[in-house]
Amino acid sequence: MKIPFMKMSGSGNDFILIDHRKPVIDEKHMKAFVQKVCQRRISVGADGLIFVEPSEKADFKWRFFNADGSDAEMCGNGGRCVARFATLKGIAGSTLTFETLAGVLSAQVNGKRVKLEMPQPHSLKLDESLFIEGQPITLSSINTGVPHAVEFVEDLEGVKVIQRGRAIRHHPHYAPSGTNANFVHRETDSQLSVRTYERGVEDETLACGTGTVASALIAAFKGLVKSPVSVKTRGGELLTVHFEIENQEAKKVYFEGEVHMIYEAEMWEEAYQ
C-alpha cells in the first residue's frame, strides 16, 4: 500500500504529515510505523510525524509523534506545519482551529507565514540550582505544552548541546517524564539566540517551537526582554513570540514564522516494513 504524505519544515524542524481522516495505519501499529519512517537515510526521515484526523471540537485533530515513536502534547513548529497543511489540503480555511492533547488551538495562515496560538503556559520555576556534570548551574523551567528547561549562557557556540542537553533532559529533578533543554543568549532587549536539545528526538534540532516560546517567556519573566521577542534558531531563522504578562502569568501567547512545503509524494511499503 502506498501512503500519500507531505514533507514540511518549520524553521528546520521537519515533519511528515499524513491526511488520516480515512485511517490507513492501525492504532496499534502507529508507534512502530513512526519509528521506521522517521529514520533518516533508510526511510523518509523527519523529526516527527503528524496524523490529521476528524474532530468534533475543531476543524481537525492531530496525532503528533516524535521520531522515537513517543507522542507529545504539543509542538510549536509542528503546529505551524499542520495548519498550513490543512489549508493546502482544503481541510480548513486560513483561520482555523485544531484539537491537540494540550487543548484546542487556533492558527492564522497567510501564505508561508503562520501565526499559532500556544497552550496556556504553566509550572514556571525561576533560577533553580542543579548539579549537572558535577557542576552547579542555574536553570529555569516552564511548560509551554511540553516541559522545557532554560539555561542562559554567554558563549552559545561553545555549549556542548548534545552532552549537556542530555544530562539536563535525564536529571532526576525532571523525572519521570524528563525535559527539553534550551541554551539561550540574550542579544538585545527584544532578541534572543537559542539552541535546543529535544526530548523524543534525543538530539539538537535546528529549531524547537515550544522551546523558542519557553526561552522568550522565561527571559521576559527575568526582565531581560519584552514582547514581541525575535528568536534566532540554530537553523538561522528569526521567529517571533507574542505574549502578555500579568501577575507572573503569561497570557495570549502566539508563535509566528514561516513554514515550507518541501515535497508531496507517496510512501512505498518498503519505507515502513
C-alpha positions as CSV (number, residue, x, y, z in Angstrom):
1,M,0.0,0.0,0.0
2,K,1.3,3.4,-1.0
3,I,0.6,6.2,1.6
4,P,0.3,9.8,0.4
5,F,2.2,12.4,2.5
6,M,3.7,15.8,2.6
7,K,7.2,16.7,3.9
8,M,7.2,20.1,5.6
9,S,9.7,22.2,7.6
10,G,9.2,24.8,10.2
11,S,12.5,26.6,10.8
12,G,14.5,23.5,10.0
13,N,12.3,21.3,12.3
14,D,11.0,18.8,9.7
15,F,7.8,16.6,9.7
16,I,5.9,14.0,7.8
17,L,2.2,14.9,7.5
18,I,-0.5,12.4,6.6
19,D,-4.2,13.0,6.0
20,H,-5.6,10.3,8.2
21,R,-9.2,11.3,8.2
22,K,-9.7,7.9,6.5
23,P,-7.4,5.8,8.5
24,V,-4.5,3.9,6.8
25,I,-2.4,2.9,9.8
26,D,-4.0,0.9,12.6
27,E,-3.7,2.5,16.1
28,K,-1.6,-0.4,17.5
29,H,0.9,-0.1,14.7
30,M,1.4,3.7,14.8
31,K,4.4,3.8,17.1
32,A,6.4,1.2,15.0
33,F,5.3,3.0,11.8
34,V,6.6,6.4,13.0
35,Q,9.9,4.9,14.3
36,K,10.6,3.4,10.8
37,V,9.6,6.2,8.5
38,C,11.3,8.9,10.6
39,Q,14.7,7.2,10.2
40,R,17.0,9.3,8.0
41,R,18.9,7.7,5.1
42,I,16.9,4.5,5.2
43,S,13.3,6.0,5.0
44,V,11.7,9.4,4.6
45,G,13.4,10.8,7.7
46,A,12.0,13.5,10.0
47,D,12.0,15.0,13.5
48,G,8.3,13.9,13.9
49,L,5.2,12.7,12.2
50,I,1.7,14.2,12.3
51,F,-1.6,12.4,11.5
52,V,-4.6,14.6,10.7
53,E,-7.8,13.1,11.9
54,P,-11.5,14.2,12.3
55,S,-12.6,16.2,15.3
56,E,-15.9,17.1,16.9
57,K,-14.4,20.1,18.6
58,A,-12.4,21.8,15.9
59,D,-11.6,21.8,12.1
60,F,-9.5,18.7,12.7
61,K,-7.5,16.8,15.3
62,W,-3.8,16.0,15.2
63,R,-1.9,13.0,16.5
64,F,1.7,14.1,16.9
65,F,4.6,11.7,17.3
66,N,8.3,12.4,18.0
67,A,10.8,10.5,15.8
68,D,11.2,7.8,18.5
69,G,7.5,7.0,18.4
70,S,6.6,8.8,21.6
71,D,3.6,11.1,21.5
72,A,3.7,14.7,22.7
73,E,1.1,17.1,23.9
74,M,2.4,20.0,21.8
75,C,5.0,21.0,19.2
76,G,5.1,24.6,18.0
77,N,6.8,24.1,14.7
78,G,4.7,21.0,14.0
79,G,1.6,23.1,14.9
80,R,2.5,25.7,12.3
81,C,3.2,23.0,9.7
82,V,-0.1,21.2,10.3
83,A,-2.0,24.5,10.0
84,R,-0.5,25.2,6.5
85,F,-1.0,21.5,5.6
86,A,-4.7,21.8,6.4
87,T,-5.2,24.9,4.2
88,L,-3.2,23.3,1.3
89,K,-5.4,20.2,1.5
90,G,-8.7,22.1,1.8
91,I,-9.3,20.6,5.3
92,A,-9.7,24.1,6.8
93,G,-9.6,27.8,5.8
94,S,-6.8,30.3,6.5
95,T,-8.2,30.9,10.1
96,L,-8.6,27.5,11.7
97,T,-8.7,25.5,15.0
98,F,-7.3,22.1,15.7
99,E,-7.5,19.7,18.6
100,T,-4.4,18.6,20.5
101,L,-3.7,16.8,23.8
102,A,-2.9,20.3,25.1
103,G,-6.4,21.6,24.1
104,V,-8.0,23.3,21.1
105,L,-5.6,25.8,19.5
106,S,-6.1,28.4,16.7
107,A,-3.9,29.4,13.8
108,Q,-3.8,32.0,11.1
109,V,-2.2,31.1,7.8
110,N,-1.0,33.8,5.4
111,G,0.9,32.1,2.6
112,K,4.1,30.6,4.1
113,R,3.7,32.6,7.3
114,V,1.7,31.0,10.1
115,K,0.8,32.5,13.5
116,L,-0.1,29.8,16.0
117,E,-1.8,30.2,19.4
118,M,0.1,28.3,22.1
119,P,-1.4,26.5,25.1
120,Q,-1.5,28.3,28.4
121,P,2.0,28.1,29.9
122,H,2.3,26.7,33.4
123,S,4.7,25.3,36.0
124,L,7.1,28.3,35.9
125,K,10.1,28.0,38.1
126,L,12.9,30.5,38.0
127,D,16.6,30.2,38.9
128,E,16.8,26.7,40.4
129,S,20.3,25.5,41.2
130,L,21.1,21.9,40.0
131,F,24.2,19.9,39.7
132,I,24.9,19.0,36.0
133,E,28.0,17.1,35.1
134,G,29.4,17.7,38.6
135,Q,28.9,21.5,38.5
136,P,26.2,23.7,39.9
137,I,24.2,25.6,37.2
138,T,21.2,27.8,37.3
139,L,18.2,26.6,35.3
140,S,14.7,27.9,34.9
141,S,11.7,25.9,33.6
142,I,8.2,26.3,32.2
143,N,5.7,24.1,30.4
144,T,4.6,25.5,27.1
145,G,2.7,22.4,26.0
146,V,5.7,20.2,26.9
147,P,8.3,20.8,29.6
148,H,11.3,22.9,29.0
149,A,14.4,23.9,31.0
150,V,16.3,27.0,30.1
151,E,19.9,28.0,30.8
152,F,21.3,31.4,29.9
153,V,24.8,31.3,28.6
154,E,27.4,33.9,27.4
155,D,29.1,31.6,24.8
156,L,26.3,29.9,22.9
157,E,28.6,28.4,20.2
158,G,30.7,26.9,22.9
159,V,27.9,24.9,24.5
160,K,28.1,21.1,24.1
161,V,24.4,20.9,23.4
162,I,24.0,17.2,23.0
163,Q,26.1,16.2,26.0
164,R,24.8,18.9,28.3
165,G,21.3,18.8,27.0
166,R,21.1,15.0,27.6
167,A,22.3,15.5,31.1
168,I,19.6,18.0,31.8
169,R,16.9,16.0,30.0
170,H,17.5,13.0,32.2
171,H,18.2,14.8,35.5
172,P,16.2,13.3,38.4
173,H,14.8,16.8,39.1
174,Y,12.7,16.4,35.9
175,A,11.7,12.8,36.4
176,P,9.8,10.8,35.4
177,S,9.0,12.4,32.0
178,G,12.2,14.4,31.5
179,T,12.5,17.8,29.9
180,N,13.7,19.5,26.8
181,A,16.8,21.7,27.3
182,N,17.4,25.2,25.8
183,F,20.6,27.2,25.9
184,V,19.9,30.9,25.4
185,H,22.0,34.0,24.8
186,R,20.4,37.5,25.1
187,E,21.3,39.6,22.1
188,T,19.2,42.8,22.8
189,D,16.1,43.6,24.9
190,S,14.0,42.2,22.0
191,Q,16.1,39.4,20.6
192,L,17.5,36.1,21.8
193,S,19.5,33.3,20.2
194,V,18.6,29.7,21.2
195,R,19.9,26.2,20.8
196,T,17.7,23.2,21.8
197,Y,18.2,19.6,22.8
198,E,14.8,18.0,22.1
199,R,13.3,15.2,24.2
200,G,12.0,12.4,21.9
201,V,14.4,13.4,19.0
202,E,17.2,12.9,21.5
203,D,19.5,15.3,19.6
204,E,20.0,19.0,18.9
205,T,17.4,20.3,16.4
206,L,17.6,23.3,14.1
207,A,14.6,24.7,15.9
208,C,12.0,23.9,18.5
209,G,8.8,25.9,18.7
210,T,7.8,25.2,22.2
211,G,11.4,25.8,23.2
212,T,11.5,29.1,21.4
213,V,8.4,30.2,23.3
214,A,9.7,28.9,26.6
215,S,13.0,30.8,26.2
216,A,11.2,34.0,25.3
217,L,8.8,33.8,28.3
218,I,11.5,32.9,30.8
219,A,13.7,35.8,29.5
220,A,10.7,38.1,30.0
221,F,9.9,36.8,33.5
222,K,13.5,37.6,34.3
223,G,13.2,41.1,32.9
224,L,15.6,40.6,30.0
225,V,13.2,41.1,27.1
226,K,9.8,42.5,26.2
227,S,7.1,41.3,23.8
228,P,7.3,40.8,20.9
229,V,10.6,38.8,21.0
230,S,12.6,37.8,18.0
231,V,14.3,34.4,18.5
232,K,17.1,33.2,16.2
233,T,17.2,29.4,16.0
234,R,20.1,27.1,15.1
235,G,18.7,27.0,11.6
236,G,19.2,30.7,11.3
237,E,15.5,31.8,11.0
238,L,14.1,34.6,13.1
239,L,10.9,33.5,14.8
240,T,8.6,35.9,16.7
241,V,6.9,35.3,20.1
242,H,4.0,37.5,21.1
243,F,2.6,37.5,24.7
244,E,1.3,39.4,27.6
245,I,2.4,39.0,31.2
246,E,0.0,39.7,34.1
247,N,0.7,38.8,37.8
248,Q,3.5,36.4,36.9
249,E,1.4,34.6,34.3
250,A,1.9,34.6,30.5
251,K,-1.3,35.1,28.5
252,K,-2.2,35.4,24.8
253,V,0.9,33.6,23.7
254,Y,1.4,33.3,19.9
255,F,4.3,31.9,17.9
256,E,4.9,33.2,14.4
257,G,7.2,32.2,11.5
258,E,7.4,30.7,8.0
259,V,6.6,27.1,7.1
260,H,8.0,25.5,4.0
261,M,6.3,22.7,2.0
262,I,9.2,20.6,0.8
263,Y,7.5,18.0,-1.3
264,E,4.4,15.8,-1.7
265,A,4.8,12.1,-2.5
266,E,3.7,8.5,-1.9
267,M,5.4,6.3,0.6
268,W,6.0,2.8,-0.6
269,E,5.7,-0.2,1.7
270,E,9.4,-0.6,1.7
271,A,9.7,2.7,3.6
272,Y,7.8,1.3,6.7
273,Q,8.1,-2.5,6.6
